[in-house]
Amino acid sequence: MATFTKVASLDDVPEGQGIGLEIGRKRIVLFNIEGELLAVEATCAQHGAPLERGVIHEGNLQCPWHGAATPGGVGRAAATGRGPGSPAA
Ligand code: FES
């Protein structure tokens, strides 16, 4: 059964930028894309680039090393500060 842990509020993540977070032994990055949070693993699956240095381009997260794009819908949290029950609110 999935459990949810509040790790940040929308106000903690500047628009168009990401912040790195440690949750237990896992490192993630939260991006604020036009008021919605995108949560991804902190390292790129291709060759391990630090994705908190990635950029948002046309709604997709682009890897800082080789430019692979993660579609904005993948890993996007349902939260936009709508309430404490939201996964990343
Ligand atoms: S390390 Fe991310 S695209 Fe190569």
Boltz pocket constraint, residues with backbone or C-beta under 6 A from the ligand:
constraints:
  - pocket:
      binder: B
      contacts: [[A, 44], [A, 45], [A, 46], [A, 47], [A, 48], [A, 49], [A, 63], [A, 64], [A, 65], [A, 66], [A, 67], [A, 68]]
      max_distance: 6.0
